Amino acid sequence: MGITGSHSGDAPVLPGLLRQILAHEQIGGVTCDSRKCCDANADRSARTVISSCKNAKPWKTVTAGVVAGNEHGGH
């Protein structure tokens, strides 16, 4: 596991953290707000939990993670 400080975001470390969870272990949900995190969640079949901003817009790029994020109202 790891903790990020206020000087860095979670997106760069999330894929590595998810890889630490054994492949047969189910991941309930992961909060994220970036394409990289959404894609990492989708790669592990984890449910993406997103708190959308009031001015959120859907992402145009199509990946499994982006589709999940857009279903929650965009970013």
N, CA, C, O and CB atoms as a CASP TS submission, in Angstrom:
PFRMAT TS
TARGET T0000
AUTHOR 0000-0000-0000
METHOD Language model
MODEL 1
PARENT N/A
ATOM      1  N   MET     1       0.835  -1.180   0.000  1.00  0.00           N
ATOM      2  CA  MET     1       0.000   0.000   0.000  1.00  0.00           C
ATOM      3  C   MET     1       0.876   1.238   0.000  1.00  0.00           C
ATOM      4  O   MET     1       2.092   1.160   0.170  1.00  0.00           O
ATOM      5  CB  MET     1      -0.947   0.001   1.204  1.00  0.00           C
ATOM      6  N   GLY     2       0.234   2.381  -0.193  1.00  0.00           N
ATOM      7  CA  GLY     2       0.991   3.610  -0.208  1.00  0.00           C
ATOM      8  C   GLY     2       0.090   4.796   0.083  1.00  0.00           C
ATOM      9  O   GLY     2      -1.134   4.713  -0.016  1.00  0.00           O
ATOM     10  N   ILE     3       0.718   5.887   0.439  1.00  0.00           N
ATOM     11  CA  ILE     3       0.003   7.128   0.706  1.00  0.00           C
ATOM     12  C   ILE     3       0.660   8.208  -0.132  1.00  0.00           C
ATOM     13  O   ILE     3       1.885   8.327  -0.159  1.00  0.00           O
ATOM     14  CB  ILE     3       0.016   7.496   2.235  1.00  0.00           C
ATOM     15  N   THR     4      -0.157   8.993  -0.814  1.00  0.00           N
ATOM     16  CA  THR     4       0.383  10.115  -1.578  1.00  0.00           C
ATOM     17  C   THR     4       0.183  11.391  -0.777  1.00  0.00           C
ATOM     18  O   THR     4      -0.813  11.548  -0.071  1.00  0.00           O
ATOM     19  CB  THR     4      -0.296  10.224  -2.977  1.00  0.00           C
ATOM     20  N   GLY     5       1.126  12.283  -0.893  1.00  0.00           N
ATOM     21  CA  GLY     5       1.035  13.563  -0.199  1.00  0.00           C
ATOM     22  C   GLY     5       0.297  14.583  -1.041  1.00  0.00           C
ATOM     23  O   GLY     5      -0.172  14.280  -2.138  1.00  0.00           O
ATOM     24  N   SER     6       0.199  15.773  -0.529  1.00  0.00           N
ATOM     25  CA  SER     6      -0.513  16.837  -1.241  1.00  0.00           C
ATOM     26  C   SER     6       0.248  17.310  -2.477  1.00  0.00           C
ATOM     27  O   SER     6      -0.317  18.012  -3.316  1.00  0.00           O
ATOM     28  CB  SER     6      -0.759  18.016  -0.308  1.00  0.00           C
ATOM     29  N   HIS     7       1.508  16.938  -2.601  1.00  0.00           N
ATOM     30  CA  HIS     7       2.325  17.350  -3.733  1.00  0.00           C
ATOM     31  C   HIS     7       2.173  16.423  -4.945  1.00  0.00           C
ATOM     32  O   HIS     7       2.692  16.722  -6.021  1.00  0.00           O
ATOM     33  CB  HIS     7       3.775  17.409  -3.315  1.00  0.00           C
ATOM     34  N   SER     8       1.473  15.314  -4.779  1.00  0.00           N
ATOM     35  CA  SER     8       1.292  14.391  -5.895  1.00  0.00           C
ATOM     36  C   SER     8      -0.118  13.819  -5.858  1.00  0.00           C
ATOM     37  O   SER     8      -0.789  13.847  -4.826  1.00  0.00           O
ATOM     38  CB  SER     8       2.343  13.256  -5.852  1.00  0.00           C
ATOM     39  N   GLY     9      -0.549  13.306  -6.986  1.00  0.00           N
ATOM     40  CA  GLY     9      -1.881  12.729  -7.071  1.00  0.00           C
ATOM     41  C   GLY     9      -1.856  11.225  -6.908  1.00  0.00           C
ATOM     42  O   GLY     9      -0.794  10.606  -6.832  1.00  0.00           O
ATOM     43  N   ASP    10      -3.042  10.651  -6.857  1.00  0.00           N
ATOM     44  CA  ASP    10      -3.174   9.210  -6.689  1.00  0.00           C
ATOM     45  C   ASP    10      -3.024   8.449  -8.008  1.00  0.00           C
ATOM     46  O   ASP    10      -2.635   7.281  -8.009  1.00  0.00           O
ATOM     47  CB  ASP    10      -4.510   8.889  -6.065  1.00  0.00           C
ATOM     48  N   ALA    11      -3.329   9.099  -9.117  1.00  0.00           N
ATOM     49  CA  ALA    11      -3.343   8.418 -10.416  1.00  0.00           C
ATOM     50  C   ALA    11      -2.041   7.695 -10.744  1.00  0.00           C
ATOM     51  O   ALA    11      -2.103   6.572 -11.244  1.00  0.00           O
ATOM     52  CB  ALA    11      -3.638   9.410 -11.500  1.00  0.00           C
ATOM     53  N   PRO    12      -0.870   8.271 -10.494  1.00  0.00           N
ATOM     54  CA  PRO    12       0.362   7.562 -10.849  1.00  0.00           C
ATOM     55  C   PRO    12       0.604   6.280 -10.051  1.00  0.00           C
ATOM     56  O   PRO    12       1.269   5.370 -10.545  1.00  0.00           O
ATOM     57  CB  PRO    12       1.525   8.476 -10.661  1.00  0.00           C
ATOM     58  N   VAL    13       0.076   6.190  -8.828  1.00  0.00           N
ATOM     59  CA  VAL    13       0.371   5.026  -7.997  1.00  0.00           C
ATOM     60  C   VAL    13      -0.741   3.980  -7.985  1.00  0.00           C
ATOM     61  O   VAL    13      -0.496   2.834  -7.608  1.00  0.00           O
ATOM     62  CB  VAL    13       0.639   5.471  -6.596  1.00  0.00           C
ATOM     63  N   LEU    14      -1.952   4.345  -8.389  1.00  0.00           N
ATOM     64  CA  LEU    14      -3.069   3.406  -8.300  1.00  0.00           C
ATOM     65  C   LEU    14      -2.849   2.110  -9.069  1.00  0.00           C
ATOM     66  O   LEU    14      -3.089   1.045  -8.499  1.00  0.00           O
ATOM     67  CB  LEU    14      -4.310   4.062  -8.796  1.00  0.00           C
ATOM     68  N   PRO    15      -2.408   2.129 -10.326  1.00  0.00           N
ATOM     69  CA  PRO    15      -2.208   0.854 -11.023  1.00  0.00           C
ATOM     70  C   PRO    15      -1.276  -0.096 -10.278  1.00  0.00           C
ATOM     71  O   PRO    15      -1.539  -1.298 -10.228  1.00  0.00           O
ATOM     72  CB  PRO    15      -1.659   1.108 -12.404  1.00  0.00           C
ATOM     73  N   GLY    16      -0.205   0.413  -9.707  1.00  0.00           N
ATOM     74  CA  GLY    16       0.719  -0.424  -8.944  1.00  0.00           C
ATOM     75  C   GLY    16       0.081  -0.978  -7.680  1.00  0.00           C
ATOM     76  O   GLY    16       0.330  -2.123  -7.302  1.00  0.00           O
ATOM     77  N   LEU    17      -0.743  -0.166  -7.027  1.00  0.00           N
ATOM     78  CA  LEU    17      -1.435  -0.639  -5.832  1.00  0.00           C
ATOM     79  C   LEU    17      -2.417  -1.753  -6.180  1.00  0.00           C
ATOM     80  O   LEU    17      -2.516  -2.746  -5.459  1.00  0.00           O
ATOM     81  CB  LEU    17      -2.169   0.520  -5.145  1.00  0.00           C
ATOM     82  N   LEU    18      -3.137  -1.589  -7.277  1.00  0.00           N
ATOM     83  CA  LEU    18      -4.090  -2.628  -7.687  1.00  0.00           C
ATOM     84  C   LEU    18      -3.372  -3.929  -8.052  1.00  0.00           C
ATOM     85  O   LEU    18      -3.905  -5.017  -7.837  1.00  0.00           O
ATOM     86  CB  LEU    18      -4.929  -2.141  -8.878  1.00  0.00           C
ATOM     87  N   ARG    19      -2.157  -3.813  -8.607  1.00  0.00           N
ATOM     88  CA  ARG    19      -1.387  -5.019  -8.947  1.00  0.00           C
ATOM     89  C   ARG    19      -0.946  -5.791  -7.711  1.00  0.00           C
ATOM     90  O   ARG    19      -0.637  -6.979  -7.805  1.00  0.00           O
ATOM     91  CB  ARG    19      -0.167  -4.644  -9.770  1.00  0.00           C
ATOM     92  N   GLN    20      -0.911  -5.133  -6.554  1.00  0.00           N
ATOM     93  CA  GLN    20      -0.531  -5.804  -5.312  1.00  0.00           C
ATOM     94  C   GLN    20      -1.643  -6.710  -4.786  1.00  0.00           C
ATOM     95  O   GLN    20      -1.397  -7.580  -3.951  1.00  0.00           O
ATOM     96  CB  GLN    20      -0.164  -4.773  -4.256  1.00  0.00           C
ATOM     97  N   ILE    21      -2.860  -6.503  -5.276  1.00  0.00           N
ATOM     98  CA  ILE    21      -3.987  -7.332  -4.854  1.00  0.00           C
ATOM     99  C   ILE    21      -4.015  -8.562  -5.754  1.00  0.00           C
ATOM    100  O   ILE    21      -4.033  -8.439  -6.979  1.00  0.00           O
ATOM    101  CB  ILE    21      -5.350  -6.539  -4.922  1.00  0.00           C
ATOM    102  N   LEU    22      -4.018  -9.725  -5.159  1.00  0.00           N
ATOM    103  CA  LEU    22      -3.981 -10.978  -5.925  1.00  0.00           C
ATOM    104  C   LEU    22      -5.097 -11.029  -6.958  1.00  0.00           C
ATOM    105  O   LEU    22      -6.207 -10.554  -6.718  1.00  0.00           O
ATOM    106  CB  LEU    22      -4.088 -12.181  -4.985  1.00  0.00           C
ATOM    107  N   ALA    23      -4.788 -11.611  -8.106  1.00  0.00           N
ATOM    108  CA  ALA    23      -5.723 -11.631  -9.238  1.00  0.00           C
ATOM    109  C   ALA    23      -7.057 -12.275  -8.887  1.00  0.00           C
ATOM    110  O   ALA    23      -8.087 -11.870  -9.426  1.00  0.00           O
ATOM    111  CB  ALA    23      -5.103 -12.366 -10.405  1.00  0.00           C
ATOM    112  N   HIS    24      -7.070 -13.263  -8.001  1.00  0.00           N
ATOM    113  CA  HIS    24      -8.330 -13.928  -7.661  1.00  0.00           C
ATOM    114  C   HIS    24      -9.148 -13.164  -6.620  1.00  0.00           C
ATOM    115  O   HIS    24     -10.296 -13.522  -6.355  1.00  0.00           O
ATOM    116  CB  HIS    24      -8.049 -15.322  -7.153  1.00  0.00           C
ATOM    117  N   GLU    25      -8.572 -12.120  -6.029  1.00  0.00           N
ATOM    118  CA  GLU    25      -9.282 -11.304  -5.044  1.00  0.00           C
ATOM    119  C   GLU    25     -10.176 -10.295  -5.757  1.00  0.00           C
ATOM    120  O   GLU    25      -9.745  -9.631  -6.700  1.00  0.00           O
ATOM    121  CB  GLU    25      -8.283 -10.578  -4.107  1.00  0.00           C
ATOM    122  N   GLN    26     -11.406 -10.187  -5.309  1.00  0.00           N
ATOM    123  CA  GLN    26     -12.346  -9.238  -5.910  1.00  0.00           C
ATOM    124  C   GLN    26     -12.151  -7.868  -5.279  1.00  0.00           C
ATOM    125  O   GLN    26     -11.973  -7.754  -4.066  1.00  0.00           O
ATOM    126  CB  GLN    26     -13.814  -9.717  -5.733  1.00  0.00           C
ATOM    127  N   ILE    27     -12.185  -6.827  -6.108  1.00  0.00           N
ATOM    128  CA  ILE    27     -12.073  -5.447  -5.645  1.00  0.00           C
ATOM    129  C   ILE    27     -13.468  -4.843  -5.753  1.00  0.00           C
ATOM    130  O   ILE    27     -14.041  -4.787  -6.840  1.00  0.00           O
ATOM    131  CB  ILE    27     -11.006  -4.622  -6.486  1.00  0.00           C
ATOM    132  N   GLY    28     -14.007  -4.394  -4.637  1.00  0.00           N
ATOM    133  CA  GLY    28     -15.370  -3.869  -4.616  1.00  0.00           C
ATOM    134  C   GLY    28     -15.522  -2.587  -5.401  1.00  0.00           C
ATOM    135  O   GLY    28     -16.382  -2.509  -6.277  1.00  0.00           O
ATOM    136  N   GLY    29     -14.729  -1.595  -5.123  1.00  0.00           N
ATOM    137  CA  GLY    29     -14.820  -0.315  -5.806  1.00  0.00           C
ATOM    138  C   GLY    29     -13.645   0.565  -5.466  1.00  0.00           C
ATOM    139  O   GLY    29     -13.076   0.469  -4.378  1.00  0.00           O
ATOM    140  N   VAL    30     -13.284   1.421  -6.393  1.00  0.00           N
ATOM    141  CA  VAL    30     -12.158   2.325  -6.209  1.00  0.00           C
ATOM    142  C   VAL    30     -12.602   3.718  -6.647  1.00  0.00           C
ATOM    143  O   VAL    30     -13.153   3.888  -7.735  1.00  0.00           O
ATOM    144  CB  VAL    30     -10.898   1.845  -7.015  1.00  0.00           C
ATOM    145  N   THR    31     -12.360   4.704  -5.801  1.00  0.00           N
ATOM    146  CA  THR    31     -12.690   6.082  -6.135  1.00  0.00           C
ATOM    147  C   THR    31     -11.586   6.643  -7.016  1.00  0.00           C
ATOM    148  O   THR    31     -10.401   6.482  -6.724  1.00  0.00           O
ATOM    149  CB  THR    31     -12.875   6.947  -4.854  1.00  0.00           C
ATOM    150  N   CYS    32     -11.981   7.294  -8.084  1.00  0.00           N
ATOM    151  CA  CYS    32     -10.975   7.878  -8.972  1.00  0.00           C
ATOM    152  C   CYS    32     -11.572   9.020  -9.767  1.00  0.00           C
ATOM    153  O   CYS    32     -12.790   9.186  -9.839  1.00  0.00           O
ATOM    154  CB  CYS    32     -10.401   6.819  -9.919  1.00  0.00           C
ATOM    155  N   ASP    33     -10.686   9.801 -10.361  1.00  0.00           N
ATOM    156  CA  ASP    33     -11.137  10.914 -11.187  1.00  0.00           C
ATOM    157  C   ASP    33     -10.197  11.158 -12.373  1.00  0.00           C
ATOM    158  O   ASP    33     -10.123  12.271 -12.894  1.00  0.00           O
ATOM    159  CB  ASP    33     -11.250  12.179 -10.341  1.00  0.00           C
ATOM    160  N   SER    34      -9.492  10.126 -12.789  1.00  0.00           N
ATOM    161  CA  SER    34      -8.611  10.268 -13.946  1.00  0.00           C
ATOM    162  C   SER    34      -8.784   9.072 -14.874  1.00  0.00           C
ATOM    163  O   SER    34      -9.207   7.999 -14.442  1.00  0.00           O
ATOM    164  CB  SER    34      -7.134  10.401 -13.501  1.00  0.00           C
ATOM    165  N   ARG    35      -8.459   9.258 -16.132  1.00  0.00           N
ATOM    166  CA  ARG    35      -8.558   8.156 -17.105  1.00  0.00           C
ATOM    167  C   ARG    35      -7.668   6.991 -16.697  1.00  0.00           C
ATOM    168  O   ARG    35      -8.075   5.833 -16.786  1.00  0.00           O
ATOM    169  CB  ARG    35      -8.174   8.641 -18.516  1.00  0.00           C
ATOM    170  N   LYS    36      -6.458   7.297 -16.253  1.00  0.00           N
ATOM    171  CA  LYS    36      -5.509   6.243 -15.880  1.00  0.00           C
ATOM    172  C   LYS    36      -6.078   5.383 -14.752  1.00  0.00           C
ATOM    173  O   LYS    36      -5.980   4.157 -14.791  1.00  0.00           O
ATOM    174  CB  LYS    36      -4.155   6.857 -15.453  1.00  0.00           C
ATOM    175  N   CYS    37      -6.666   6.023 -13.757  1.00  0.00           N
ATOM    176  CA  CYS    37      -7.266   5.270 -12.648  1.00  0.00           C
ATOM    177  C   CYS    37      -8.478   4.474 -13.115  1.00  0.00           C
ATOM    178  O   CYS    37      -8.629   3.309 -12.747  1.00  0.00           O
ATOM    179  CB  CYS    37      -7.670   6.218 -11.512  1.00  0.00           C
ATOM    180  N   CYS    38      -9.335   5.080 -13.910  1.00  0.00           N
ATOM    181  CA  CYS    38     -10.525   4.375 -14.409  1.00  0.00           C
ATOM    182  C   CYS    38     -10.112   3.160 -15.232  1.00  0.00           C
ATOM    183  O   CYS    38     -10.721   2.097 -15.113  1.00  0.00           O
ATOM    184  CB  CYS    38     -11.408   5.322 -15.260  1.00  0.00           C
ATOM    185  N   ASP    39      -9.091   3.306 -16.059  1.00  0.00           N
ATOM    186  CA  ASP    39      -8.617   2.176 -16.862  1.00  0.00           C
ATOM    187  C   ASP    39      -8.018   1.083 -15.985  1.00  0.00           C
ATOM    188  O   ASP    39      -8.222  -0.103 -16.244  1.00  0.00           O
ATOM    189  CB  ASP    39      -7.583   2.647 -17.884  1.00  0.00           C
ATOM    190  N   ALA    40      -7.270   1.482 -14.933  1.00  0.00           N
ATOM    191  CA  ALA    40      -6.698   0.491 -14.005  1.00  0.00           C
ATOM    192  C   ALA    40      -7.816  -0.265 -13.301  1.00  0.00           C
ATOM    193  O   ALA    40      -7.717  -1.477 -13.105  1.00  0.00           O
ATOM    194  CB  ALA    40      -5.771   1.177 -12.962  1.00  0.00           C
ATOM    195  N   ASN    41      -8.876   0.435 -12.919  1.00  0.00           N
ATOM    196  CA  ASN    41     -10.027  -0.220 -12.296  1.00  0.00           C
ATOM    197  C   ASN    41     -10.647  -1.220 -13.256  1.00  0.00           C
ATOM    198  O   ASN    41     -10.933  -2.355 -12.873  1.00  0.00           O
ATOM    199  CB  ASN    41     -11.075   0.817 -11.857  1.00  0.00           C
ATOM    200  N   ALA    42     -10.855  -0.814 -14.488  1.00  0.00           N
ATOM    201  CA  ALA    42     -11.481  -1.689 -15.486  1.00  0.00           C
ATOM    202  C   ALA    42     -10.617  -2.923 -15.742  1.00  0.00           C
ATOM    203  O   ALA    42     -11.142  -4.022 -15.921  1.00  0.00           O
ATOM    204  CB  ALA    42     -11.717  -0.923 -16.804  1.00  0.00           C
ATOM    205  N   ASP    43      -9.305  -2.746 -15.760  1.00  0.00           N
ATOM    206  CA  ASP    43      -8.406  -3.876 -15.979  1.00  0.00           C
ATOM    207  C   ASP    43      -8.566  -4.933 -14.890  1.00  0.00           C
ATOM    208  O   ASP    43      -8.352  -6.119 -15.141  1.00  0.00           O
ATOM    209  CB  ASP    43      -6.958  -3.398 -16.033  1.00  0.00           C
ATOM    210  N   ARG    44      -8.942  -4.510 -13.682  1.00  0.00           N
ATOM    211  CA  ARG    44      -9.132  -5.435 -12.557  1.00  0.00           C
ATOM    212  C   ARG    44     -10.607  -5.719 -12.286  1.00  0.00           C
ATOM    213  O   ARG    44     -10.940  -6.339 -11.276  1.00  0.00           O
ATOM    214  CB  ARG    44      -8.483  -4.870 -11.302  1.00  0.00           C
ATOM    215  N   SER    45     -11.493  -5.273 -13.175  1.00  0.00           N
ATOM    216  CA  SER    45     -12.942  -5.449 -13.016  1.00  0.00           C
ATOM    217  C   SER    45     -13.441  -4.846 -11.705  1.00  0.00           C
ATOM    218  O   SER    45     -14.384  -5.355 -11.099  1.00  0.00           O
ATOM    219  CB  SER    45     -13.304  -6.935 -13.074  1.00  0.00           C
ATOM    220  N   ALA    46     -12.810  -3.772 -11.275  1.00  0.00           N
ATOM    221  CA  ALA    46     -13.239  -3.065 -10.066  1.00  0.00           C
ATOM    222  C   ALA    46     -14.255  -2.003 -10.451  1.00  0.00           C
ATOM    223  O   ALA    46     -14.122  -1.355 -11.489  1.00  0.00           O
ATOM    224  CB  ALA    46     -12.027  -2.426  -9.323  1.00  0.00           C
ATOM    225  N   ARG    47     -15.262  -1.826  -9.622  1.00  0.00           N
ATOM    226  CA  ARG    47     -16.265  -0.804  -9.869  1.00  0.00           C
ATOM    227  C   ARG    47     -15.623   0.560  -9.629  1.00  0.00           C
ATOM    228  O   ARG    47     -14.936   0.759  -8.628  1.00  0.00           O
ATOM    229  CB  ARG    47     -17.521  -1.009  -8.960  1.00  0.00           C
ATOM    230  N   THR    48     -15.846   1.488 -10.539  1.00  0.00           N
ATOM    231  CA  THR    48     -15.308   2.832 -10.416  1.00  0.00           C
ATOM    232  C   THR    48     -16.321   3.708  -9.696  1.00  0.00           C
ATOM    233  O   THR    48     -17.483   3.778 -10.094  1.00  0.00           O
ATOM    234  CB  THR    48     -14.955   3.420 -11.803  1.00  0.00           C
ATOM    235  N   VAL    49     -15.881   4.374  -8.640  1.00  0.00           N
ATOM    236  CA  VAL    49     -16.725   5.277  -7.871  1.00  0.00           C
ATOM    237  C   VAL    49     -16.197   6.683  -8.119  1.00  0.00           C
ATOM    238  O   VAL    49     -15.046   6.987  -7.805  1.00  0.00           O
ATOM    239  CB  VAL    49     -16.731   4.916  -6.331  1.00  0.00           C
ATOM    240  N   ILE    50     -17.043   7.538  -8.685  1.00  0.00           N
ATOM    241  CA  ILE    50     -16.593   8.874  -9.068  1.00  0.00           C
ATOM    242  C   ILE    50     -17.506   9.932  -8.472  1.00  0.00           C
ATOM    243  O   ILE    50     -18.730   9.810  -8.523  1.00  0.00           O
ATOM    244  CB  ILE    50     -16.545   9.014 -10.596  1.00  0.00           C
ATOM    245  N   SER    51     -16.908  10.964  -7.909  1.00  0.00           N
ATOM    246  CA  SER    51     -17.651  12.144  -7.478  1.00  0.00           C
ATOM    247  C   SER    51     -17.483  13.183  -8.575  1.00  0.00           C
ATOM    248  O   SER    51     -16.429  13.809  -8.683  1.00  0.00           O
ATOM    249  CB  SER    51     -17.148  12.684  -6.074  1.00  0.00           C
ATOM    250  N   SER    52     -18.508  13.367  -9.384  1.00  0.00           N
ATOM    251  CA  SER    52     -18.416  14.290 -10.508  1.00  0.00           C
ATOM    252  C   SER    52     -18.579  15.732 -10.059  1.00  0.00           C
ATOM    253  O   SER    52     -19.314  16.036  -9.119  1.00  0.00           O
ATOM    254  CB  SER    52     -19.463  13.952 -11.555  1.00  0.00           C
ATOM    255  N   CYS    53     -17.877  16.602 -10.753  1.00  0.00           N
ATOM    256  CA  CYS    53     -18.032  18.026 -10.530  1.00  0.00           C
ATOM    257  C   CYS    53     -19.300  18.496 -11.240  1.00  0.00           C
ATOM    258  O   CYS    53     -19.779  17.828 -12.156  1.00  0.00           O
ATOM    259  CB  CYS    53     -16.785  18.809 -11.029  1.00  0.00           C
ATOM    260  N   LYS    54     -19.845  19.638 -10.827  1.00  0.00           N
ATOM    261  CA  LYS    54     -21.069  20.119 -11.453  1.00  0.00           C
ATOM    262  C   LYS    54     -20.844  20.510 -12.911  1.00  0.00           C
ATOM    263  O   LYS    54     -21.803  20.536 -13.682  1.00  0.00           O
ATOM    264  CB  LYS    54     -21.620  21.303 -10.679  1.00  0.00           C
ATOM    265  N   ASN    55     -19.623  20.812 -13.311  1.00  0.00           N
ATOM    266  CA  ASN    55     -19.324  21.167 -14.694  1.00  0.00           C
ATOM    267  C   ASN    55     -18.638  20.021 -15.441  1.00  0.00           C
ATOM    268  O   ASN    55     -17.924  20.254 -16.417  1.00  0.00           O
ATOM    269  CB  ASN    55     -18.448  22.412 -14.734  1.00  0.00           C
ATOM    270  N   ALA    56     -18.855  18.784 -14.982  1.00  0.00           N
ATOM    271  CA  ALA    56     -18.202  17.611 -15.578  1.00  0.00           C
ATOM    272  C   ALA    56     -18.674  17.389 -17.012  1.00  0.00           C
ATOM    273  O   ALA    56     -19.826  17.653 -17.357  1.00  0.00           O
ATOM    274  CB  ALA    56     -18.479  16.356 -14.734  1.00  0.00           C
ATOM    275  N   LYS    57     -17.759  16.900 -17.826  1.00  0.00           N
ATOM    276  CA  LYS    57     -18.055  16.579 -19.222  1.00  0.00           C
ATOM    277  C   LYS    57     -17.556  15.163 -19.506  1.00  0.00           C
ATOM    278  O   LYS    57     -16.531  14.750 -18.963  1.00  0.00           O
ATOM    279  CB  LYS    57     -17.393  17.617 -20.199  1.00  0.00           C
ATOM    280  N   PRO    58     -18.269  14.417 -20.349  1.00  0.00           N
ATOM    281  CA  PRO    58     -17.807  13.061 -20.692  1.00  0.00           C
ATOM    282  C   PRO    58     -16.466  13.103 -21.423  1.00  0.00           C
ATOM    283  O   PRO    58     -16.184  14.033 -22.180  1.00  0.00           O
ATOM    284  CB  PRO    58     -18.855  12.340 -21.564  1.00  0.00           C
ATOM    285  N   TRP    59     -15.644  12.078 -21.181  1.00  0.00           N
ATOM    286  CA  TRP    59     -14.403  11.936 -21.920  1.00  0.00           C
ATOM    287  C   TRP    59     -14.715  11.391 -23.298  1.00  0.00           C
ATOM    288  O   TRP    59     -15.654  10.613 -23.460  1.00  0.00           O
ATOM    289  CB  TRP    59     -13.409  11.019 -21.174  1.00  0.00           C
ATOM    290  N   LYS    60     -13.945  11.786 -24.286  1.00  0.00           N
ATOM    291  CA  LYS    60     -14.177  11.343 -25.665  1.00  0.00           C
ATOM    292  C   LYS    60     -13.450  10.052 -25.989  1.00  0.00           C
ATOM    293  O   LYS    60     -13.959   9.248 -26.771  1.00  0.00           O
ATOM    294  CB  LYS    60     -13.746  12.418 -26.635  1.00  0.00           C
ATOM    295  N   THR    61     -12.272   9.825 -25.412  1.00  0.00           N
ATOM    296  CA  THR    61     -11.515   8.600 -25.663  1.00  0.00           C
ATOM    297  C   THR    61     -12.340   7.414 -25.173  1.00  0.00           C
ATOM    298  O   THR    61     -12.988   7.506 -24.130  1.00  0.00           O
ATOM    299  CB  THR    61     -10.114   8.640 -24.959  1.00  0.00           C
ATOM    300  N   VAL    62     -12.327   6.297 -25.910  1.00  0.00           N
ATOM    301  CA  VAL    62     -13.136   5.147 -25.510  1.00  0.00           C
ATOM    302  C   VAL    62     -12.244   4.004 -25.040  1.00  0.00           C
ATOM    303  O   VAL    62     -11.564   3.359 -25.837  1.00  0.00           O
ATOM    304  CB  VAL    62     -14.028   4.681 -26.672  1.00  0.00           C
ATOM    305  N   THR    63     -12.261   3.768 -23.740  1.00  0.00           N
ATOM    306  CA  THR    63     -11.646   2.597 -23.119  1.00  0.00           C
ATOM    307  C   THR    63     -12.664   2.093 -22.105  1.00  0.00           C
ATOM    308  O   THR    63     -13.636   2.791 -21.817  1.00  0.00           O
ATOM    309  CB  THR    63     -10.236   2.935 -22.440  1.00  0.00           C
ATOM    310  N   ALA    64     -12.469   0.919 -21.566  1.00  0.00           N
ATOM    311  CA  ALA    64     -13.413   0.377 -20.584  1.00  0.00           C
ATOM    312  C   ALA    64     -13.531   1.304 -19.377  1.00  0.00           C
ATOM    313  O   ALA    64     -14.624   1.491 -18.843  1.00  0.00           O
ATOM    314  CB  ALA    64     -12.973  -1.029 -20.132  1.00  0.00           C
ATOM    315  N   GLY    65     -12.422   1.879 -18.950  1.00  0.00           N
ATOM    316  CA  GLY    65     -12.449   2.778 -17.807  1.00  0.00           C
ATOM    317  C   GLY    65     -13.188   4.070 -18.095  1.00  0.00           C
ATOM    318  O   GLY    65     -13.917   4.575 -17.242  1.00  0.00           O
ATOM    319  N   VAL    66     -13.007   4.604 -19.284  1.00  0.00           N
ATOM    320  CA  VAL    66     -13.684   5.839 -19.670  1.00  0.00           C
ATOM    321  C   VAL    66     -15.188   5.610 -19.770  1.00  0.00           C
ATOM    322  O   VAL    66     -15.976   6.460 -19.356  1.00  0.00           O
ATOM    323  CB  VAL    66     -13.131   6.367 -21.008  1.00  0.00           C
ATOM    324  N   VAL    67     -15.586   4.471 -20.315  1.00  0.00           N
ATOM    325  CA  VAL    67     -17.009   4.155 -20.402  1.00  0.00           C
ATOM    326  C   VAL    67     -17.614   4.143 -19.006  1.00  0.00           C
ATOM    327  O   VAL    67     -18.696   4.691 -18.796  1.00  0.00           O
ATOM    328  CB  VAL    67     -17.233   2.793 -21.106  1.00  0.00           C
ATOM    329  N   ALA    68     -16.926   3.521 -18.046  1.00  0.00           N
ATOM    330  CA  ALA    68     -17.417   3.470 -16.657  1.00  0.00           C
ATOM    331  C   ALA    68     -17.503   4.872 -16.069  1.00  0.00           C
ATOM    332  O   ALA    68     -18.474   5.211 -15.392  1.00  0.00           O
ATOM    333  CB  ALA    68     -16.496   2.585 -15.783  1.00  0.00           C
ATOM    334  N   GLY    69     -16.494   5.675 -16.329  1.00  0.00           N
ATOM    335  CA  GLY    69     -16.506   7.049 -15.806  1.00  0.00           C
ATOM    336  C   GLY    69     -17.600   7.896 -16.425  1.00  0.00           C
ATOM    337  O   GLY    69     -18.253   8.673 -15.728  1.00  0.00           O
ATOM    338  N   ASN    70     -17.806   7.757 -17.722  1.00  0.00           N
ATOM    339  CA  ASN    70     -18.846   8.531 -18.389  1.00  0.00           C
ATOM    340  C   ASN    70     -20.239   8.135 -17.911  1.00  0.00           C
ATOM    341  O   ASN    70     -21.150   8.963 -17.898  1.00  0.00           O
ATOM    342  CB  ASN    70     -18.745   8.353 -19.894  1.00  0.00           C
ATOM    343  N   GLU    71     -20.407   6.883 -17.523  1.00  0.00           N
ATOM    344  CA  GLU    71     -21.708   6.438 -17.011  1.00  0.00           C
ATOM    345  C   GLU    71     -22.054   7.175 -15.710  1.00  0.00           C
ATOM    346  O   GLU    71     -23.227   7.271 -15.348  1.00  0.00           O
ATOM    347  CB  GLU    71     -21.703   4.905 -16.776  1.00  0.00           C
ATOM    348  N   HIS    72     -21.051   7.688 -15.016  1.00  0.00           N
ATOM    349  CA  HIS    72     -21.284   8.413 -13.766  1.00  0.00           C
ATOM    350  C   HIS    72     -21.379   9.920 -13.994  1.00  0.00           C
ATOM    351  O   HIS    72     -21.383  10.684 -13.029  1.00  0.00           O
ATOM    352  CB  HIS    72     -20.171   8.111 -12.767  1.00  0.00           C
ATOM    353  N   GLY    73     -21.454  10.354 -15.226  1.00  0.00           N
ATOM    354  CA  GLY    73     -21.653  11.776 -15.483  1.00  0.00           C
ATOM    355  C   GLY    73     -20.449  12.538 -15.955  1.00  0.00           C
ATOM    356  O   GLY    73     -20.511  13.764 -16.052  1.00  0.00           O
ATOM    357  N   GLY    74     -19.355  11.874 -16.253  1.00  0.00           N
ATOM    358  CA  GLY    74     -18.182  12.564 -16.765  1.00  0.00           C
ATOM    359  C   GLY    74     -17.263  13.066 -15.675  1.00  0.00           C
ATOM    360  O   GLY    74     -17.441  12.755 -14.498  1.00  0.00           O
ATOM    361  N   HIS    75     -16.266  13.856 -16.089  1.00  0.00           N
ATOM    362  CA  HIS    75     -15.205  14.280 -15.161  1.00  0.00           C
ATOM    363  C   HIS    75     -14.934  15.756 -15.292  1.00  0.00           C
ATOM    364  O   HIS    75     -14.074  16.290 -14.592  1.00  0.00           O
ATOM    365  CB  HIS    75     -13.918  13.496 -15.409  1.00  0.00           C
TER
END
